[in-house]
Amino acid sequence: MSFIFNSRKILFFIFLGFVALPSEVFSQDEYKRKISISEWIEEMEAYEGELYFTEDTEIYFDGFKDSLYSFNQPKTKPLVKDIKAIKNIQATIILKNCKLPDNKTCQLRNLLFKQNITFIFCEGAAQLIFYNCSFEQGLDIQLCDFKMLEFRYCFLQQRVVINESDIGIFYMEKCSLYTDHRIVKGTHMFGGEKENQSYQYLFNIRLQDRSVNNFYLLDCEILPSDIAPIISFDGGKYDMIGFEGIDFSDCIVDFIGCSVKGNLTVLNCEFDQPIGVYKFTLPKDNSSFNWSQIDSVGLAYYANYNKIPFTHKTDTLISDVHIFNELNSSYRKFYSMYRTQGDIESANACYMQMKDMETMKYHYLYENDKSTDNWFNWRFNQFLKIFSEYGTNPVQSLIISMWVILVFAAVYFFFYSEWDGINRSFLIKQHQKVMQYFRSEQRLEDFYTENYLEDFKTFADYKKEMQEGKAELPVFITLLGKPLYLLSIVRHKILTFMYRRTELLQGRWVDLNPKRKVFVASIVSMSLIVYLFYLGLVRALNSTTLSINAFSTLGFGAIPVKGISRYITILEGFLGWFLLSIFSVSLISQMIQN
């Protein structure tokens, strides 16, 4: 362990010396020596010291000597743990002012770097591929100018540092990434005193005015660790950043002051930590980044990786106006991107988190100034989230409106309504008729006929009038009256027939034998239950109709209820006007966006 720390100290002081020298020292057209790739690898493998250092060297591809490292992609997945197939490089590697193979695409295979490997002021690498290689103490690229670096089926431990370098394409596919479990000493990311860090950089890319044209991570595995691995893009310009098939569950991805001009692609990735977006600029038109991948975590501002980040759920976010405005601005950038692309679902989800921040702001303002305006702003935002998800979900507002209608209908169910006339007096009258039926000789048909005596008398008078005036009326008038009479009387005829056929008692209850009583009592009990269910159904239907009427039309004329229920309908009418207005605005907004 001490050997590793000593090596890092050597690297640190050497690097400071390099940076202090003028850049003209390293700018030269001719290199002191030239070696092939195979010679370079054999030289590193054979080196027995702690620090392998080479400078002013051109490493080129020799078609005859380097056939083992020619670009010939293996068809099968390599076995990284196959020690016999790996060349061990024990020393710490530093390459300064060197030129990597620029004459042909080459592939470095089956290399195990036990210590850190650092490139300083290097250039070239037309297409340098590390295949089935292992970097146990990290990879540093400092002040370099590379065209294309690829890593396939590699194992990278500790961290990858890219500092003030220009790289055309940085590409990793099916690699395993891991950070050491040790707690290391470091400094605050924005300066300040040293403190114990419970995190380690997986990628630390600091470019400032430099650029990486394309940065890809495809189907890579981030291995579990005891500390939080960080992927940090600090400054610089990118044409494209692409993540695909990556599980960032234990990892923090932080974009700090960098910009992506061409395309930001994040596909099939998982995040358990919010994405850092401090002063991050992203393209609106060509990005592929569905919000559902980060909907559960959102965006964040990482002031210190040792502490909880500022997110849309952080209460203390509101107390710092600068941080709030920065995070709100980042949310608006994502929202604008989704709106530009027509991804309404992602835009709505992003907008909801942005409005959550606003709700928190109103709550913070109310806690500091308990005014009526602040209270209403806070509570109204809370209501909008529940009712329509801040106007982004008209279906939810419609469902809630339906529940409001049903709740008021349940209240009206227990109050008298002129539409059905069902109250205590009505039930008493019906019960009296039942008692009279059991005590008298009257049949069901007789009870029915008594209820409609006026109708029967009217129909009989109508028939008699037609017969008496038959000789005095035109034929077609008489013919017209017959179907009218039949249509009027047919309903009563059918019901009378049904009552006659279903007669059970056929006399008084007291005159029945015990078996007949049991049978009649059972049938009558079932009939009464069905009748009561029918009355309840009628009452429920009328109550629901009344509720819909009150909810949708405020002030619709005569209200068929009395007493306190009349005032409840007026309250429901006002509530319905208010809720339906919000529903209409939400629906129109979504229709316009679509």
C-alpha positions as CSV (number, residue, x, y, z in Angstrom):
1,M,0.0,0.0,0.0
2,S,2.8,2.4,0.8
3,F,4.4,1.6,-2.6
4,I,1.2,2.8,-4.3
5,F,1.2,6.1,-2.3
6,N,4.9,6.7,-3.1
7,S,4.3,6.2,-6.8
8,R,1.4,8.7,-6.7
9,K,3.7,11.2,-5.0
10,I,6.3,10.7,-7.7
11,L,3.7,11.2,-10.4
12,F,2.3,14.3,-8.7
13,F,5.7,16.1,-8.5
14,I,6.8,15.0,-12.0
15,F,3.5,16.4,-13.4
16,L,4.0,19.7,-11.6
17,G,7.4,20.0,-13.2
18,F,6.0,19.3,-16.6
19,V,3.3,21.8,-16.3
20,A,5.7,24.5,-15.1
21,L,7.9,24.1,-18.3
22,P,7.0,26.2,-21.3
23,S,5.1,24.4,-24.0
24,E,7.8,25.1,-26.6
25,V,10.0,22.6,-24.9
26,F,7.7,19.8,-26.0
27,S,6.8,21.1,-29.4
28,Q,9.2,19.4,-31.8
29,D,8.9,17.8,-35.2
30,E,11.4,15.0,-34.6
31,Y,11.4,12.5,-31.8
32,K,14.6,11.3,-30.1
33,R,13.8,7.7,-30.8
34,K,11.3,5.4,-32.6
35,I,10.1,2.1,-31.4
36,S,7.4,-0.3,-32.6
37,I,4.4,-1.2,-30.5
38,S,5.7,-4.7,-29.7
39,E,9.1,-3.3,-28.7
40,W,7.4,-0.7,-26.4
41,I,5.2,-3.4,-24.7
42,E,8.2,-5.8,-24.3
43,E,10.2,-2.9,-22.8
44,M,7.6,-2.1,-20.3
45,E,7.1,-5.7,-19.4
46,A,10.8,-6.3,-18.9
47,Y,11.3,-3.1,-16.8
48,E,12.1,-4.0,-13.2
49,G,12.1,-0.6,-11.6
50,E,9.2,1.2,-9.9
51,L,8.8,4.0,-12.6
52,Y,9.0,3.4,-16.3
53,F,9.4,6.9,-17.9
54,T,9.9,7.6,-21.5
55,E,9.8,10.9,-23.4
56,D,10.3,12.3,-26.9
57,T,9.5,8.9,-28.4
58,E,7.5,7.9,-31.4
59,I,5.6,4.6,-31.0
60,Y,4.6,3.4,-34.5
61,F,3.0,0.3,-36.0
62,D,5.3,-2.0,-37.7
63,G,3.4,-4.3,-40.1
64,F,6.0,-7.1,-39.7
65,K,6.9,-6.9,-36.0
66,D,3.4,-5.9,-34.7
67,S,1.2,-8.5,-36.5
68,L,0.0,-9.6,-33.0
69,Y,-1.4,-6.1,-32.5
70,S,-3.0,-5.5,-35.9
71,F,-6.6,-4.7,-36.1
72,N,-8.3,-8.1,-36.1
73,Q,-11.3,-8.1,-33.8
74,P,-11.7,-11.5,-32.1
75,K,-15.0,-13.2,-32.7
76,T,-15.4,-14.4,-29.1
77,K,-15.5,-12.5,-25.8
78,P,-12.1,-12.5,-24.2
79,L,-11.3,-14.0,-20.8
80,V,-9.9,-11.2,-18.7
81,K,-9.0,-13.5,-15.9
82,D,-7.0,-15.9,-18.1
83,I,-3.5,-15.0,-16.6
84,K,-1.6,-17.0,-19.2
85,A,-2.9,-14.8,-22.0
86,I,-2.0,-11.5,-20.2
87,K,1.3,-9.6,-20.2
88,N,2.0,-8.2,-16.7
89,I,3.4,-4.7,-16.5
90,Q,4.5,-4.0,-13.0
91,A,6.0,-0.5,-13.1
92,T,4.2,2.8,-13.0
93,I,4.1,4.1,-16.6
94,I,4.6,7.7,-17.7
95,L,4.8,8.7,-21.3
96,K,5.8,12.3,-22.0
97,N,5.8,14.1,-25.3
98,C,5.3,10.9,-27.2
99,K,3.5,10.1,-30.4
100,L,1.3,7.0,-30.4
101,P,0.6,5.0,-33.5
102,D,-0.8,7.3,-36.1
103,N,0.0,5.4,-39.2
104,K,-2.5,2.5,-38.8
105,T,-5.3,1.2,-36.6
106,C,-3.9,-1.1,-34.0
107,Q,-5.1,-3.1,-31.1
108,L,-3.3,-3.6,-27.8
109,R,-4.4,-6.9,-26.3
110,N,-4.2,-8.8,-23.1
111,L,-2.2,-6.2,-21.1
112,L,-2.2,-6.0,-17.3
113,F,-1.1,-2.6,-15.9
114,K,-0.5,-3.2,-12.2
115,Q,0.3,0.5,-11.6
116,N,-1.0,3.8,-13.0
117,I,-0.3,4.7,-16.6
118,T,0.0,8.4,-17.6
119,F,0.1,10.1,-21.0
120,I,1.5,13.7,-20.8
121,F,1.8,16.0,-23.9
122,C,1.2,13.1,-26.2
123,E,-0.4,13.0,-29.6
124,G,-1.4,10.7,-32.4
125,A,-3.4,7.6,-31.8
126,A,-5.4,7.5,-35.1
127,Q,-7.3,4.6,-33.7
128,L,-5.7,3.0,-30.7
129,I,-7.7,0.1,-29.2
130,F,-7.2,-1.4,-25.8
131,Y,-8.7,-4.9,-26.0
132,N,-9.0,-7.2,-22.9
133,C,-6.6,-5.0,-20.9
134,S,-6.7,-4.3,-17.2
135,F,-5.7,-1.0,-15.5
136,E,-5.5,-1.7,-11.8
137,Q,-4.3,1.8,-10.7
138,G,-6.0,4.0,-13.1
139,L,-5.4,5.9,-16.4
140,D,-4.3,9.6,-16.7
141,I,-4.4,11.6,-20.0
142,Q,-2.9,15.0,-19.4
143,L,-2.5,17.8,-22.0
144,C,-2.7,15.4,-24.9
145,D,-4.1,15.5,-28.5
146,F,-5.5,12.1,-29.5
147,K,-7.7,11.3,-32.4
148,M,-9.3,8.1,-31.2
149,L,-9.0,5.9,-28.1
150,E,-11.1,2.8,-27.7
151,F,-11.5,0.4,-24.8
152,R,-13.2,-3.0,-25.4
153,Y,-13.7,-5.7,-22.7
154,C,-11.3,-3.9,-20.4
155,F,-11.1,-3.6,-16.6
156,L,-10.4,-0.1,-15.3
157,Q,-9.9,0.3,-11.6
158,Q,-9.5,3.5,-9.5
159,R,-10.2,6.2,-12.1
160,V,-9.7,7.6,-15.5
161,V,-8.5,11.2,-15.6
162,I,-8.6,13.3,-18.8
163,N,-7.2,16.8,-18.1
164,E,-6.9,19.6,-20.6
165,S,-6.7,17.3,-23.6
166,D,-8.3,17.2,-27.1
167,I,-9.7,13.8,-28.1
168,G,-11.6,13.1,-31.2
169,I,-13.3,10.0,-30.0
170,F,-13.2,8.3,-26.6
171,Y,-15.1,5.0,-26.8
172,M,-15.7,2.3,-24.2
173,E,-17.7,-0.8,-24.8
174,K,-18.4,-3.8,-22.6
175,C,-15.8,-2.7,-20.0
176,S,-15.9,-3.2,-16.2
177,L,-15.3,-0.1,-14.1
178,Y,-14.5,-0.1,-10.4
179,T,-13.4,2.4,-7.7
180,D,-11.2,1.5,-4.8
181,H,-13.0,0.9,-1.5
182,R,-10.5,3.0,0.5
183,I,-11.4,6.4,2.0
184,V,-9.0,8.9,0.4
185,K,-7.9,12.4,1.3
186,G,-9.0,15.2,-1.0
187,T,-10.3,18.7,-1.3
188,H,-13.7,20.2,-1.8
189,M,-14.6,20.2,-5.5
190,F,-14.9,24.0,-5.5
191,G,-11.9,24.6,-3.3
192,G,-11.6,24.9,0.4
193,E,-10.1,22.8,3.2
194,K,-9.2,19.2,2.9
195,E,-11.6,16.6,4.2
196,N,-12.2,12.9,4.3
197,Q,-13.9,11.8,1.1
198,S,-16.4,9.0,0.9
199,Y,-16.2,9.1,-2.9
200,Q,-13.8,8.4,-5.7
201,Y,-13.7,9.6,-9.3
202,L,-14.5,6.9,-11.8
203,F,-14.0,9.5,-14.6
204,N,-12.6,12.9,-13.9
205,I,-12.7,14.9,-17.2
206,R,-11.5,18.4,-16.9
207,L,-11.3,20.2,-20.2
208,Q,-12.0,23.9,-19.6
209,D,-11.2,25.3,-23.1
210,R,-10.4,21.9,-24.7
211,S,-12.8,19.4,-26.2
212,V,-13.7,15.8,-26.7
213,N,-15.6,15.4,-29.9
214,N,-17.4,12.2,-29.0
215,F,-17.5,10.4,-25.7
216,Y,-19.2,7.0,-25.6
217,L,-19.9,4.4,-22.8
218,L,-21.8,1.4,-24.2
219,D,-22.9,-1.7,-22.3
220,C,-20.3,-1.1,-19.6
221,E,-20.6,-2.4,-16.0
222,I,-20.0,-0.3,-13.0
223,L,-19.0,-2.8,-10.2
224,P,-20.4,-2.3,-6.7
225,S,-18.1,-0.4,-4.3
226,D,-18.1,0.8,-0.7
227,I,-17.8,4.4,-1.8
228,A,-19.7,6.5,-4.4
229,P,-18.1,6.5,-7.8
230,I,-18.2,9.8,-9.6
231,I,-18.3,10.5,-13.4
232,S,-17.5,14.1,-13.7
233,F,-17.5,16.2,-16.9
234,D,-15.9,19.5,-15.7
235,G,-16.0,22.1,-18.4
236,G,-15.1,21.7,-22.1
237,K,-17.0,21.2,-25.3
238,Y,-18.4,18.0,-26.6
239,D,-20.0,17.2,-30.0
240,M,-21.6,14.1,-28.5
241,I,-21.9,12.3,-25.2
242,G,-23.5,8.9,-25.3
243,F,-24.5,6.4,-22.6
244,E,-26.2,3.2,-23.5
245,G,-27.1,0.2,-21.4
246,I,-25.4,1.5,-18.3
247,D,-26.5,0.8,-14.7
248,F,-25.6,4.0,-12.8
249,S,-27.4,2.8,-9.7
250,D,-24.4,3.4,-7.4
251,C,-22.8,6.2,-9.4
252,I,-23.1,10.0,-9.6
253,V,-23.0,11.6,-13.1
254,D,-22.1,15.2,-12.9
255,F,-22.0,17.7,-15.7
256,I,-20.2,20.9,-14.5
257,G,-20.1,23.9,-16.8
258,C,-19.7,21.8,-20.0
259,S,-21.6,22.0,-23.2
260,V,-22.8,19.4,-25.7
261,K,-23.4,20.8,-29.2
262,G,-24.4,17.9,-31.3
263,N,-26.2,15.1,-29.4
264,L,-26.7,13.9,-25.8
265,T,-27.8,10.2,-25.9
266,V,-28.8,8.3,-22.8
267,L,-30.6,5.0,-23.7
268,N,-31.6,2.1,-21.5
269,C,-29.8,3.5,-18.4
270,E,-30.7,3.3,-14.7
271,F,-30.0,6.1,-12.2
272,D,-30.3,6.0,-8.4
273,Q,-28.6,9.3,-7.9
274,P,-29.7,12.7,-9.4
275,I,-27.7,14.0,-12.4
276,G,-25.5,17.1,-11.7
277,V,-26.3,19.9,-14.2
278,Y,-24.5,22.9,-12.9
279,K,-24.3,25.4,-15.8
280,F,-24.7,22.5,-18.2
281,T,-25.6,23.3,-21.8
282,L,-27.3,20.6,-23.9
283,P,-28.7,20.5,-27.4
284,K,-32.4,20.8,-28.0
285,D,-32.9,19.2,-31.3
286,N,-30.9,15.9,-31.6
287,S,-30.8,14.5,-28.1
288,S,-32.1,11.1,-27.1
289,F,-32.7,11.2,-23.4
290,N,-36.1,10.0,-22.2
291,W,-36.9,11.6,-18.8
292,S,-38.3,8.3,-17.5
293,Q,-34.7,7.1,-16.8
294,I,-34.2,9.9,-14.2
295,D,-37.8,10.6,-13.2
296,S,-37.3,9.1,-9.7
297,V,-34.1,11.1,-9.0
298,G,-34.2,14.3,-11.2
299,L,-31.6,16.9,-11.6
300,A,-29.2,18.2,-8.9
301,Y,-26.5,20.7,-7.9
302,Y,-23.5,19.0,-6.3
303,A,-21.7,21.5,-4.1
304,N,-19.9,18.8,-2.2
305,Y,-20.0,15.1,-3.0
306,N,-19.7,14.3,0.7
307,K,-23.0,16.0,1.4
308,I,-26.5,15.6,0.1
309,P,-27.0,17.4,-3.2
310,F,-29.5,20.1,-3.8
311,T,-32.5,18.7,-5.7
312,H,-36.1,19.6,-6.2
313,K,-36.8,17.7,-2.9
314,T,-34.2,19.6,-0.8
315,D,-35.7,22.0,1.6
316,T,-32.6,24.1,2.0
317,L,-32.5,24.7,-1.7
318,I,-34.9,27.6,-1.4
319,S,-32.8,29.5,1.1
320,D,-30.0,30.0,-1.5
321,V,-31.4,32.1,-4.4
322,H,-28.4,31.4,-6.6
323,I,-28.6,27.6,-6.3
324,F,-32.4,27.7,-6.8
325,N,-32.1,29.8,-9.9
326,E,-29.3,27.6,-11.4
327,L,-31.3,24.4,-10.8
328,N,-34.5,25.9,-12.1
329,S,-32.6,27.1,-15.2
330,S,-31.4,23.5,-15.8
331,Y,-34.9,22.1,-15.5
332,R,-36.1,24.7,-18.0
333,K,-33.3,23.6,-20.4
334,F,-34.5,20.0,-20.3
335,Y,-38.1,21.0,-20.5
336,S,-37.4,23.2,-23.6
337,M,-35.5,20.3,-25.1
338,Y,-38.4,17.9,-24.7
339,R,-40.9,20.5,-26.0
340,T,-38.7,21.1,-29.1
341,Q,-38.6,17.3,-29.8
342,G,-42.3,16.8,-29.2
343,D,-41.7,14.4,-26.3
344,I,-44.7,15.6,-24.3
345,E,-44.5,12.8,-21.7
346,S,-41.0,13.6,-20.7
347,A,-41.7,17.3,-20.9
348,N,-44.7,16.9,-18.5
349,A,-42.7,14.8,-16.0
350,C,-39.8,17.3,-16.1
351,Y,-42.3,20.2,-15.6
352,M,-43.8,18.5,-12.6
353,Q,-40.5,18.4,-10.8
354,M,-39.9,22.1,-11.7
355,K,-43.3,23.0,-10.3
356,D,-42.4,21.0,-7.1
357,M,-39.5,23.4,-6.7
358,E,-41.9,26.3,-7.0
359,T,-44.2,24.8,-4.4
360,M,-41.3,24.5,-2.0
361,K,-40.4,28.1,-2.7
362,Y,-43.9,29.3,-1.8
363,H,-43.8,27.1,1.3
364,Y,-40.5,28.7,2.3
365,L,-41.9,32.2,1.6
366,Y,-45.0,31.4,3.8
367,E,-42.8,30.2,6.7
368,N,-40.9,33.5,6.6
369,D,-44.0,35.7,5.9
370,K,-47.3,34.2,6.9
371,S,-49.4,36.3,4.6
372,T,-52.6,35.3,2.9
373,D,-51.1,35.6,-0.6
374,N,-48.2,33.3,0.3
375,W,-50.6,30.7,1.9
376,F,-52.8,30.7,-1.1
377,N,-49.9,30.4,-3.5
378,W,-48.5,27.5,-1.6
379,R,-51.8,25.6,-1.1
380,F,-53.0,26.3,-4.6
381,N,-49.8,24.7,-6.0
382,Q,-50.3,21.7,-3.8
383,F,-53.9,21.4,-5.0
384,L,-52.9,21.7,-8.7
385,K,-50.4,18.8,-8.2
386,I,-53.0,16.5,-6.7
387,F,-55.8,17.5,-9.0
388,S,-54.1,17.6,-12.4
389,E,-50.3,17.2,-11.8
390,Y,-49.9,20.9,-12.4
391,G,-52.1,20.9,-15.5
392,T,-50.2,18.1,-17.3
393,N,-52.8,15.3,-16.7
394,P,-56.4,16.3,-17.6
395,V,-57.4,12.6,-17.2
396,Q,-56.5,12.7,-13.5
397,S,-58.5,15.9,-13.0
398,L,-61.5,14.2,-14.8
399,I,-61.3,11.2,-12.5
400,I,-61.1,13.4,-9.4
401,S,-64.2,15.3,-10.6
402,M,-66.0,12.0,-11.0
403,W,-65.2,11.1,-7.4
404,V,-66.5,14.5,-6.3
405,I,-69.7,13.9,-8.1
406,L,-70.1,10.5,-6.5
407,V,-69.4,11.9,-3.0
408,F,-72.1,14.5,-3.3
409,A,-74.4,11.9,-4.8
410,A,-73.9,9.8,-1.7
411,V,-74.9,12.9,0.4
412,Y,-78.1,13.5,-1.7
413,F,-79.0,9.8,-1.3
414,F,-80.1,10.5,2.3
415,F,-82.1,13.6,1.5
416,Y,-85.6,13.8,0.0
417,S,-85.9,14.6,-3.7
418,E,-89.0,15.6,-5.6
419,W,-87.8,13.5,-8.6
420,D,-88.6,10.1,-6.8
421,G,-90.7,11.2,-3.8
422,I,-89.2,8.5,-1.7
423,N,-89.3,9.4,2.0
424,R,-90.7,8.2,5.3
425,S,-94.3,8.9,4.4
426,F,-94.0,7.0,1.1
427,L,-92.6,4.0,2.9
428,I,-95.3,4.0,5.5
429,K,-98.0,4.1,2.9
430,Q,-96.4,1.2,1.1
431,H,-96.1,-0.8,4.3
432,Q,-99.8,-0.1,5.1
433,K,-100.8,-1.6,1.7
434,V,-98.8,-4.7,2.5
435,M,-100.5,-5.2,5.8
436,Q,-103.9,-4.6,4.2
437,Y,-103.1,-7.2,1.5
438,F,-102.3,-9.9,4.2
439,R,-105.4,-9.0,6.3
440,S,-108.0,-8.7,3.6
441,E,-109.4,-10.8,0.7
442,Q,-108.0,-8.3,-1.9
443,R,-105.7,-9.6,-4.6
444,L,-102.7,-7.9,-6.1
445,E,-104.7,-7.2,-9.1
446,D,-107.2,-5.2,-7.0
447,F,-104.4,-3.1,-5.4
448,Y,-103.1,-2.3,-8.9
449,T,-106.5,-1.4,-10.2
450,E,-107.2,0.9,-7.3
451,N,-104.1,2.9,-8.1
452,Y,-105.1,3.5,-11.6
453,L,-108.9,3.9,-11.4
454,E,-108.7,7.4,-12.9
455,D,-106.7,6.0,-15.9
456,F,-109.1,3.1,-16.5
457,K,-112.1,5.5,-16.2
458,T,-110.5,7.9,-18.7
459,F,-109.8,5.0,-21.2
460,A,-113.3,3.7,-20.8
461,D,-114.8,7.2,-21.4
462,Y,-112.6,7.6,-24.5
463,K,-113.7,4.2,-25.9
464,K,-117.4,5.0,-25.2
465,E,-117.0,8.4,-26.9
466,M,-115.5,6.8,-30.0
467,Q,-118.4,4.2,-30.2
468,E,-121.1,6.9,-29.7
469,G,-119.6,9.2,-32.4
470,K,-118.9,6.5,-34.9
471,A,-121.7,7.5,-37.2
472,E,-120.9,11.2,-36.9
473,L,-117.1,10.9,-37.6
474,P,-115.1,10.2,-40.7
475,V,-113.8,6.7,-41.0
476,F,-110.1,7.6,-40.8
477,I,-110.7,9.5,-37.5
478,T,-112.3,6.3,-36.0
479,L,-109.5,4.2,-37.3
480,L,-106.9,6.5,-35.8
481,G,-108.5,6.3,-32.3
482,K,-108.4,2.5,-32.1
483,P,-104.6,2.1,-32.0
484,L,-104.4,5.1,-29.6
485,Y,-106.8,3.3,-27.3
486,L,-105.0,0.0,-27.6
487,L,-101.5,1.6,-27.0
488,S,-102.9,3.3,-23.9
489,I,-104.5,0.3,-22.4
490,V,-102.0,-2.4,-23.3
491,R,-99.6,-1.6,-20.5
492,H,-102.3,-1.9,-17.9
493,K,-103.6,-5.1,-19.5
494,I,-100.2,-6.7,-19.3
495,L,-99.5,-5.7,-15.7
496,T,-103.0,-6.8,-14.6
497,F,-102.4,-10.2,-16.2
498,M,-99.0,-10.5,-14.5
499,Y,-100.5,-9.7,-11.1
500,R,-103.3,-12.2,-11.7
501,R,-100.9,-14.9,-12.6
502,T,-98.5,-14.2,-9.7
503,E,-101.1,-14.1,-7.0
504,L,-99.8,-16.0,-4.0
505,L,-102.0,-15.4,-1.0
506,Q,-105.5,-16.1,-2.6
507,G,-107.2,-15.2,0.6
508,R,-106.2,-14.0,4.1
509,W,-102.9,-14.9,5.8
510,V,-104.6,-16.3,8.9
511,D,-106.5,-18.8,6.7
512,L,-103.4,-20.4,5.2
513,N,-102.0,-23.7,6.3
514,P,-98.5,-23.7,7.8
515,K,-96.8,-25.1,4.7
516,R,-98.5,-22.5,2.6
517,K,-97.5,-19.7,5.0
518,V,-93.8,-20.7,4.8
519,F,-93.9,-20.7,1.0
520,V,-95.8,-17.4,0.8
521,A,-93.6,-15.7,3.4
522,S,-90.4,-16.8,1.6
523,I,-91.7,-15.4,-1.8
524,V,-93.0,-12.2,-0.2
525,S,-89.7,-11.6,1.7
526,M,-87.7,-12.0,-1.5
527,S,-90.0,-9.7,-3.4
528,L,-89.7,-7.1,-0.6
529,I,-85.9,-7.3,-0.8
530,V,-86.0,-6.8,-4.6
531,Y,-88.4,-3.9,-4.2
532,L,-86.2,-2.2,-1.6
533,F,-83.2,-2.7,-3.8
534,Y,-85.2,-1.2,-6.7
535,L,-86.1,1.8,-4.6
536,G,-82.4,2.2,-3.6
537,L,-81.4,2.0,-7.2
538,V,-83.9,4.6,-8.2
539,R,-82.8,6.9,-5.3
540,A,-79.1,6.4,-6.3
541,L,-79.8,7.1,-9.9
542,N,-81.7,10.3,-9.1
543,S,-79.0,11.4,-6.6
544,T,-76.2,10.9,-9.2
545,T,-78.2,12.8,-11.8
546,L,-78.8,15.6,-9.4
547,S,-75.1,15.7,-8.5
548,I,-74.0,15.8,-12.2
549,N,-76.6,18.5,-12.8
550,A,-75.4,20.6,-9.9
551,F,-71.7,20.0,-10.7
552,S,-71.9,20.9,-14.3
553,T,-74.4,23.7,-14.3
554,L,-74.4,26.4,-11.6
555,G,-77.8,28.0,-11.2
556,F,-79.9,25.6,-13.3
557,G,-83.3,26.7,-12.1
558,A,-85.6,24.8,-9.7
559,I,-83.7,22.5,-7.4
560,P,-85.6,19.3,-6.5
561,V,-84.3,19.2,-2.9
562,K,-85.1,21.2,0.2
563,G,-83.4,22.2,3.4
564,I,-79.7,21.9,3.9
565,S,-79.3,19.8,0.7
566,R,-80.3,22.8,-1.4
567,Y,-77.3,24.7,-0.1
568,I,-75.1,21.7,-0.6
569,T,-76.1,21.7,-4.3
570,I,-75.1,25.4,-4.6
571,L,-71.7,24.6,-3.0
572,E,-71.2,21.7,-5.4
573,G,-72.1,24.0,-8.3
574,F,-69.4,26.5,-7.4
575,L,-66.9,23.6,-6.9
576,G,-67.8,22.1,-10.2
577,W,-67.3,25.4,-12.0
578,F,-63.9,25.8,-10.4
579,L,-62.7,22.2,-11.1
580,L,-64.1,22.1,-14.6
581,S,-62.3,25.3,-15.5
582,I,-59.0,23.8,-14.4
583,F,-59.8,20.6,-16.3
584,S,-60.6,22.6,-19.5
585,V,-57.4,24.6,-19.3
586,S,-55.4,21.4,-18.7
587,L,-57.0,19.6,-21.6
588,I,-56.6,22.5,-24.0
589,S,-52.9,22.9,-22.9
590,Q,-52.2,19.2,-23.7
591,M,-54.1,19.4,-27.0
592,I,-52.1,22.4,-28.1
593,Q,-48.8,20.7,-27.1
594,N,-49.7,17.5,-29.0
